[in-house]
Amino acid sequence: MDGVVGATSGYTRLLRDIAAAAERHDREASFPFENFEVLRDAGLLSLTARVEDGGAGAGLAEVARIVGDVAHACPSTALVLAMQLIHLKVAAEGEWPAYLRAHVARSAGLINALRVEPALGTPARGGLPETIARRTADSWSISGTKIYSTGSPGLAWMLVFAQTDEPESEGGPRVGMFLVPAKAPGISIIETWDHLGLRASGSHDVVFDRVAIPLDHAVDLRQPAEWKLPDIQHAAWNTVTIAALYTGVARAARDWLISFLHDRVPANLGAPLATLPRLQEAVGAIEALLAANTRLISSIAADYDRGVDIPASEYGLVKGIASENAILAVEQAIKLAGNHGLSRSNPLERHLRDVLCSRVHTPQADTAHIAAGRAALFPES
């Protein structure tokens, strides 16, 4: 394999080890700490950081391939990895203080943005966070509650989406990201994550009670209206990595099905199910869905890396198409496997539970379609 991954020794073995523990972590809903140790040792947690900060400066196409490979092994691990690489990329190209950006990158500690709240839901649909950053003489004091905080048990850094208490006379309140060390006093993780899929992702609630951070840890503060403007970088990295992740899940389902069809020899047939033309056709339909996803993801990622101007709405459509194709591929595999596919002794039912989570990731289908429809109807706006 080309690029960064090609230079990583033991990559196949690493993926095999991650896959071997996936079923256990799913059953236990336990966070796979050991997976991130091996990813860190392989240099995969700092892929998108700047080279001068100890990273590899990897592009979107390379990251999409890696996230898809890891998702084939364990999608919960892949989701945390995707968030890691997205936020290191944002830091690398943002206006963070140079020392802070380098420190986070070189620590190789997990980082994720904590945005969703009980009342706010996803910020992508508008609204101000209830989490407040209060300005003191020499620090910010963060208080609030975040839900669906992916990776929370293993995070070293939390990018907390909050609004400031600055008065209107001083141009406030502003809204943005505050970099919070996960071990800072005043942070509590409430283990609420008990989900149908991605059960090992550790997406618990996190409570902040007057958590103090330095003033320069406000790494991305904007006026509220500015958060509604299209962000091509975020749109590209978020949608393409998520599309790659769930395509990886569907590939895992396809691979299990192929093994099953070769191994299953019904007495009345006297040959493997794989020899039946109708099943060959059905597997071919699954292949068509996966091939479409692979081409969509690799093409748009390569265009992004080359600097091609792509509207944010198109990234949302790719994510939506890839998600539905992945779900359909796994559903078709379940149909072909019958009761065997729904047995917890086989991984196919886990793949089905995991792939269904693709529908809740931003942008959701209605948001993506509205954005694309408006762009088509009002291209000059």
LINNORFEN-V186587 format. One line per field, one symbol per residue. ss: DSSP state (A for helix, B for strand, O for the rest). A space follows every 50 residues. Layout:
BEGIN
ss->???
END
This chain:
BEGIN
ss->OOAAAAOOOOAAAAAAAAAAOAAAAAAAOOOOAAAAAAAAAOOAAAOOOO AAAOOOOOOAAAAAAAAAAAAAAOAAAAAAAAAAAAAAAAAAAOOOOAAA AAAAAAAOOBBBBBOOBOOOBOAAAOOOOOOBBBBOOOBBBBBBBBBBBO OAAABBBBBBBBBBOOOAAAOOOBBBBBBBBOOOOOBBBBOOOOOOOOOO OOOBBBBBBBBBBBAAABBBBBBAAAAAOOOAAAAAAAAAAAAAAAAAAA AAAAAAAAAAAAAOOOOOOOOOAAAOAAAAAAAAAAAAAAAAAAAAAAAA AAAAAOOOOOOAAAAAAAAAAAAAAAAAAAAAAAAAAOAAAAOOOOOAAA AAAAAAAAAAOOOOAAAAAAAAAAAAAOOOO
END
